[in-house]
């Protein structure tokens, strides 16, 4: 044992082991407490906002938006608190020193992370200006879909195909909201010129009356036949317009098309039928031409 340096030989390895063990146990306890605290806060927020304990204060979409944003903020705050306590325990740093260092580091990184700051500020403006809420169908730039989650940094859109688009809040420059106010349902029907257009409009008018009664409160303004809006190459175009509650316009359009087509068929009114005709040269003729060339 003479080759072992004296300082190492007399070092209190037993005390060091206990210190490391205590630090590990402390960090584990902090992580468990943080996890339980986060779960408790989310549970209370869910009961308060999502499960509609305050129905008289906020509508459903606004409550879901606030819940999504507060959940994101809570995660970052608790994560930062855990990191601070872990550093304080491991390296015996003063909390004020850590916070001061974090502020200086934040200023230094601020010049290189302007996009992150822009995303956070953009998220707050979206919330306070009430541009859109969770559950609404919007178009932001080249992406469109239903708002599934809104965080302090990014917004999640789920489109019709199921794809999830994660868009930084700072890059959302213009928003088209399809879930605010009444929505227009528009259906164009093509009728051949050799059919009776007046009779076709009568059939469409009767369908509009039936659909208006069945859709009830979903319809804001009943569907009406606007008449001939265009003359095509072979057909005249008849248009039906209605206004519905948000997100109900597509269902009304589908139902109008189905019923109008069905009733036109019953009334003996033809709809356009497009056929593709491919003209080819007969095989026998080409063979005869080859024989003539050989002779």
Steps between C-alpha positions, in 0.01 A plus 500: 500500500805730502436597136162665588539875566450590862220751429300238317561239765377721783209646306159445661355275231226385735375857545521561124290192432232617741504847346453358149225269622323787677526715188354225282218438748433874519476529120268198485275655765499832313405324176220307672367814668519689171315222319228484765467879506470516123240222494301670778503838326392343169225308678366815665521696174320221314222493759474876501518566125461190284239316706291816505488594865482865389259479208354838579839674469663359184383319190638155429754597233638791703533277806688235301735765361583640845549147634744415219699820550517478881604134479790595274610783729473277810725238341775753426480666843517169690784374279702816567436471874620138504821593315571786745454275806713224347788739427473651847522154662779363281729804490381688812413810298313788650152531345543872444828432318329242277215737419743782427706274277183386326398861434844586361496183290150584382612843386799348322288238329224748424694639205530151351152377587285780369276249323417332833410834659297584190308171530418561868385858440299387199327237714390758756368733230303214343343423837420854609372605157291182489607423143407133537434238765552129551244304297458760224581438135748755366747562221842638595724562201516186287362277776139447602329279756337483841692661788593206720735672743630850558823547697713801585734415211305310235149418379398147396262458203341168402390501136237285324754232409607454862840670462609713795652837408709669771525870417714747702281782626742761371455382140120536508460827312143461372219276621177404327250374758223279362328459836382851580155623407281359224656294222389487137392173339518517120383234255522530119294264284558461125193447280520423127354764268240263357337461845233729649694737729186636667388150593847417630493811723160397636637160597802664666275745685291216647819323614621820670175526698525139619863533604429828685244328720722201580821691580317735737727713720810410299374729222525876551357598161295244308636373166363682198532443127688796353422402141729473200842641586701380201466362149755231430596336173228232526315575825342778703610535863234541771612612846363439850628715791439463874662612828559266792655487842879467487637164383155391378526633144674195354236256631223719358672518160534121484136447593377755246699338221376153585134596522499730198654230281250242629199724439620605155525135403147438627373796298667366186745790477837387372830615645819531292660172400857522378639221287850446371512353145830366375521447122756245383582373152368147434762226525400332168537822306854555628593143409362540146706815454812312605428224248456754220836653582669158487352431156 
